[in-house]
Amino acid sequence: MLFILIWWVRYVTITVTLWMGVWLVFAPYLGVSLIIFLNNSEKESCMQCPFCHHQLSKVIETNKNAPGGIRRRRECLSCGERFSTLERSILATPLVVKQDGTREEFNHEKLMQGIRTACTKRPVSAAEIERLVGEIESSLQKMGKSEVSSRVIGDMAIQGLKDLDHVAYIRYATVYLQLDDLKDIRSEIDHLLTEENYS
């Protein structure tokens, strides 16, 4: 019985020693493998391809200074098509108080569509429109208010368009400022030309 006990203790000691030796030898390589795995998991992530709907894509470029969030250029691992994604923090955007007193959630796409319509057939890129909408939304979030008048959003949009493209600005102003007749529109155009001459 004593012999068996001694043999068992020696067996356990030798086994533990061997495993510790193996761990000490291969631990650095396991650590490197873990780092490589984590890096690859960042580069190859689950993001559905808009073309073939495959779930895995590879990040080929990251722009952390993009307006509105982090922009990533991705390549689908199935069809090879490339597409962009925008990652942004979810912050509380205030409720929009309309002119009739009703309240609604801020609608990013609604604002985007209005500005896009004003910029139709103008030399304004989709990226510039997206940047403007992103800046407006970010400004609203930074206000820290629970509610904001639709007039505030309209003023931000019209000022952004004024800096972006004068024709798009006039189009938007015609609806937003309710310029009902040609004299009002002409007056606004004259005001723009005067500003240009002084700038």
Secondary structure, 3 states (H helix, E strand, C coil): CHHHHHHHHHHHHHHHHHHHHHHHHHHHHHHHHHHHHHHHHHHEEECCCCCCCCCEEEEEEEECCCCCCEEEEEEECCCCCEEEEEECCCCCCCEEECCCCCEECCCHHHHHHHHHHHCCCCCCCHHHHHHHHHHHHHHHHHHCCCEEEHHHHHHHHHHHHHHHCHHHHHHHHHHHCCCCCHHHHHHHHHHHHHHHHHC
